[in-house]
Amino acid sequence: MVRAFGGPAPSVVWEPPLDVSLYGPDEFPRSLEALAAVAVRGEVNVLRHPTVAIVGTRSATPYGRAVAWKFAEFFAQRGVCVVSGGAVGIDAEAHKAALAAGGSTVAVLPSPLDKLMPRVNASLFERIAGQGCLVSQFALGSKTMPTWPLLRNRLIVQLADAVVVVEAPGQSGALNSAGHASELGRPLFAVPASIELRTFDGSHALIREGKATLAERPAVIADAMGWDGHAPMGVAAHSEYAPILDALKGERLTADDLA
């Protein structure tokens, strides 16, 4: 089921298996009210929960992936919906962690819902639609455009109560999301790493320039947002990242360890 919010009646013809219906004005979450039109597949009511956007580079390091998993799992266990962009790298890891924790997650896509992109994440999108929802501001049947990922970034931020940049190099779409967070008044957080990891140059710049709050632990964000009252469900960390996460608790790691 693909449902459409707001805007005029759709001008394109939707063929099966896509079933389309329209939401009434009282049926959709407040975070969607300012949009002219948006299509949703899945359970849109997850957006009525507290929401956190977790974003970062597609070329994520094992450390960045582990951190994305740790943060997303932490929030999902506490009933906070994890929002991201459905891309490979940090985005996908955040979605997977939220699903594994039994929580909800929303993928805001840079493509219409009848042309899910990137295709490599097709099976992940099916899981997200069953445990959260897929959201797109682009009309079904439209031809995808190179500028759409940047347009999508604004919607990610709009749907979030807070934004977390996990891993972003100096030139990164995640920094575009960070700019939207400032523009839209969303609290912005960034995760630090070794100074030798250049894929965190953008993240460190956000902290250095005072644009983002340093978030070395997800609890920092939960405390700032008032999300610390929810007890965790006790889901174990992803076995692939257990050595990295265990090391983060005490040992100092080199850039080679984290890369």
N, C-alpha and C positions, 0 to 999 in steps of 0.2 A: 504494500500500500504506500503510495506517494501522496502526501497531502500538501496543499498549497495554502499559504497565509497571505492575506492582504492583497493589495493591488487590484487591477481590473481583471476581468475574466481572461483565462489563458488564450493566447492567440495561435497556439500550435496544437496539432492533433496528436494525442498520445495513444499509442497502440498497446494492446496486451503484450506482455504480462503486467504492464504498469497500470495500476488502478489508481485513479486520481479523484480526490474529493477536496472540498474547500472547508477550512475552519471558519467558524463564526468569530466575531470580535472578542467574545468572552472565553474562548477556548485555548488561546495560546499564551505562552509565558510573556511576562512584561519585557524581557530582554529582546523580544522579537518585534515589539510594537512599532519601533521607529523605521522598520524596513518597508520598502514599497512592496516587495514580494519575496517570498522564500519558499523553497520546497523542502519537505522533510520526509524521510523514510525511517520508520521505527517509532519509538516511544518518546514523543516530544516533551512529555511531562518531567523527564529527568532534568530539564532546564529550570524547573521550579526549585531545585535543590541549590545549595551553594555551589559555585562553579569556579574552577581554576584552570587557566590555560597554561599548558606546558609545551614550550616550543624550543626549537634548536635546529642545528644543521643536519642536512641529509648525510653528510660525510662524518658521521659520529664515531668517536673513538670508543673502545670498550668501556673506558671510565665514564664517558658521557652517557652511554647506553645504560650502564649500571645505575648512575645517578637518576636518570629519567625514570627507570623502573622503581627505584627506592622512593622517589617523591610521589609518583603516581599511585603506587601501592599504598603509601601512607595516607594519602587523601581519600582514595577509594574506600579504604577500610573505615573511614570516619564519615562516610555518607556524602562526601564532596564529589561532585561530578567532574571528571577530567575532560577538558576540551582541548583538541589539537587539530592539526591540519591533514591528517591521513597520509602524510608523506613517509618515505623511507627514512631511517635514521631515528632521531630523537622522537619525532611524532609517533611513529609506529610503536616504539618501545613504551611510550606513555599509554597508548591505547591498550596494548597487550597486558601491561601490568594492572590496569584498572579492571580489565576483564578477568584476569586470573585471581584478583582479590575479591571477585564477586560484586564489584561496584558498577557504576554506570559511566559511560564515556560517550562523547559526541565528536564525530569527525566532520569538520567543515571543509568541503571539497572545492577544488579549483576547476570543477567541471560539472556539467548537468548530471542529474541522478540516473540518467539512462546511458551515460558514458563515464563510468567510475574511473577516476585516475588517482594515482598510478595503477595500472593493471596488475602489477606484481602484488598489490595488496588486496586483490579481489576477495580472497577468502577471509581476510581480516575484516573487510567491510561488511561481509555477511554476518560475522559474529557481532560486530558493533551494532548493526541494525536490530539484532535480536536482544541486545542487552543495553541499548542506548538508542542513538539515532544518527543518521547521516543527514547533513544539512547542506543545501546549495542555494545560492542566490541567482544561479544561471538557469535560464529556461530550458526545459527538456527539448531536445532536438537541435540545440544550438551547437555551432562549431566552436571548439575550444580555442582560446586565444592566449598568446604568450604572456599577456599582462594579467591574466586572471589569478595566478597565485598571489600576486601582491594585493589585488582587490579582496581576495579571500582572507588575507591576513587581518584586515580591518574587522571583518565579521567575527573571526575567532576572538578578538579582543572585546568586541561588543557583547558577546555572549558570556564573557568571563567576569567574575567579581575581582579576580586578581590574575596577574600574568607572571609566569616564571620563565626566564630565559636560562636554559640548562647549559647549552654549549653553542657558542656563536663565534665564528672567526670575524675578522675585520669587515668582510663583505658578506653579509648573511641576510636572508629573508627574515630571520628572527629579529634582527635589528629594526626592520621595517615594522614588525609587530610591536616592538618596544616603543617606537615613535607613536604608533596609534594609541598605546596605553597612556602615554603622556597627554596626548590630545584629548582622549576620552575620559581622563581622570581615573584610570584604573591603577591601583597599587602595583608597582613593578618591582620584581625581585630578580636577582641574578646569582647563579651558583659559581663559586670560584674553583680554580684548579691550579696545578703547577704552572709557574711562569714559563716553563719550557714548552707547554702545550699551546701552539699557535692557534689551534682551533677554538681557544677560549679568549683570544685577543679582544673580540667584540664584547664578550661578557665582562671581562675585566675593565674595559673602557666605560661601560655603563656604571659600574661600581665607582671607579675612580672619578668620574665626572659628576657623581652624585645623582645620576638619573635613576639608579636602581638601588634597592636595599640589599646588602649582602645577606645571602641565605645559604649558610653552610649546612643547615639541617632543615628538613621540611617543617619541624616544630616551630621554627622562627616565623614561618608564614602563618601557620595555624594560630599561633599566639597573636600575631598582628591582626588577623582577620576574625578572631573570636571563634575559631573552629576547634579549639582544644577541649571542648566539653564532650566530644564523642569518643567512646571507648573503641579501640581497635578490635577487629575480628580475629586477629592472630594468624593471618595467612603467612606461610613461610616464604622467604625470599627466593627468587628464581635461582635454581642451582647453578646456572651458567655464571651468574654474577656473585655468588656467595663468597668466593675468595677475595674479590675486590672490595665488597661491602664489609667483610670481616676486617680487612686491612685498614679500611677507612676509620674503624673504631679506635685504632691505636697506633699501628705502625706508620712510619713515614714512607711514602712511595716515591720512586723516581719517575721521570717522564716515560722511561722505557717500560716501567711496570704498568703504567696507565694507558699507554698507546695501543 
